[in-house]
Amino acid sequence: MNLKRISVKLSWMLRHCQTPRYIDLNGGWADVDVIIKALKERFPDFERKTLELIVAQDEKGRYSFDETGTKIRANQGHSIPGVVIEMESPEPPEFLYHGTAERFLDAILKEGLKPMTRQFVHISPDYETAVKVGRRHGKPVILKIRARDFKNDGNELYRSSNGVWQARYVAPEYFTIC
């Protein structure tokens, strides 16, 4: 069984399916039994243990179960309009980082960091993670964000349960190229 292919399908179901037949918009939770049934249609050998393995082994911590184990959700990255995920808004470190591809840099320097098709801009807690993110899109460029200044100036900055920081928009005056 190809766990990567299953994880890609799970990500689409929980984050990007534009007719949210799997998730509740309030919290982004999906019934585990519904998800298992849907994945079994495409992957006949799929079972709950496989879902638990994907959640446990996902290096980015994309998914989480609720406290009862009967619901699952993606922790961030939703493009489905209206999905509301509870996030905390703690005091950020002085700097956070955003990894992107070199080909996007001119537009970002002019227009700032935008969420594009997602609800939030994803911001990494450390330089190394930002490099990995940037590499997925091409030759990486890392932006150093003055996170504390950003928040102190009244901008909203959140942290999801897997440690990814998020903002609706980051103006160019808050970041520099590393």
N, C-alpha and C positions, 0 to 999 in steps of 0.2 A: 504494500500500500504506500503510495507516494504522499507523505505527510506535507510536503511543500505545496503540492497542488491542492490538497484539502484545505490547508491554511489559507491559501489565496482565495478559495471559494468562500470560506468562513468569513474572511475579512470583507469580501464583497457583500455578503448577506447582512453583516452587522454594521457596516459603515457606508456602503454605497448603493444598495438596492433602492432605486428612486421611488418605487412603490413599496413602502416599508411594511411588507406583509409579515416580516419576521419579528420586528421590534416594536416596542412601545416607545413613542417619541419622548415621553416623560422618563428620563433616565437611560434610555437606550437599551433597556433589558429585553431579552428574548427568552422564551420558554425553552429550556434545554431539550425537552422531548420533541418539540417542533423542529428545532435545529437538527437534531439527530435524524429524524424522519426525512427531512429535506436532503441532508447529506447522503443518506442511505440510497436515495433515488439515483444519485450519480456515482456513489462509491458503495456498492452493495455490502461490503464487509465492514463498513463503518459502524462503530459502537461507542458507547459512552467512554470507555477506557481510552479510545483513540482521541476523543475530544479532550479529556483530562490531560493526556500526554501533550497535545498541541499547546494547551494553555500553560502547562508547567514548563515546557521547553522553549517557548517563544522568547528569544533573547531580548526583545524590546518590551516584553510585558504588555502586549497589545490587548489581551483579554483578561477578564476576571469573572468569577462566579459570585453570586450573591451569598449571603451567610447561610442560606438553606441549601445551596447547591442545585436549586431548581431553575435558576435564571443565569444567563451569561450575557456579557456585553463587551464591546470594544471600548477601551478606555479613552481613546481619542481618535481623531482623523476622520470624523464623519463628514460626508458631503450631502447627506440626506437633510433637506431643509426641516427645521423645527425640532431636531433632536437636541435635548437638553441633558447634559451630563453634569452631575455635581462635581465641582472641583474646588480645591481650597485656594486661598489667596494669601499665602504667607509672605513674610518679608523676603524678598529675593536676595541672592548674593549680589555683590557689586557688579559682576559681569556674567552674562550668559552668552551663548554662541548659536549662530545659525549657519548651517552648511547648505550651500547651493552650488550650482554649476556655473562655470565661468561665462557661458553663453547668456545667462540671465542677468549678469551683473550690471550692465548699462541701465536696463529698465529698473532694477531695484534701487540703484543709486539716484535715479530721477524720481521714482514713484513711491519708494519705501517698500517694506515687506508687507505683502498682501496675502490673504489666505487662499486666493485663487478659487478653486472649486470646493475647498473645505471651509469649515466655519472659523477656524483659527489658524494663525501662523504657528508652526511648531518650532520651539526653541530648545536647544540642547543645554543641559547643565554643565557640560564640559567640552573642551576643544576637541578631544579625541572622538567623541560621539558625533560632533558636528562634521568632522572629516568623513566619517563613515556615511553619514546622510548625504553630504555633498557628492561623494564618489558615486552614489547610485544614479546620479543625474548627468554625470560627465566629469570633466576636469574640475575638482573641487575648489571652491573659494569659501573662506570662513569669515563671517562677519562677527565682530565682537560688539555685543550690545551692552550699553550702560544701563543695566536692568534696574538698579536701585534708583537712579535718576529718573528713568522712565516711569516707574511706579510713583515716586515722590511727586512727579509733575501731574499726578491725577489719572494716569493711564491704567487701565485694568490689565493685570497680569495674573495668570492662574497657573496652578500646577496640578496635573492629573495624577491619578493614583499610582501610575508607573513612573513618575518623576519627570515627565515631559512638561516643560513650561509652555504656555500658550498666551497669545495676545490676538486681538482682532485685527490689529494693524500696528506696525512699528515705523515711524517716520524716519527718514534718512539721518536726521540730526542726532539720533540715538545710537548709531552704529558706525564702526570703522572697519576697514578691511584688515584682517590680521596679517 
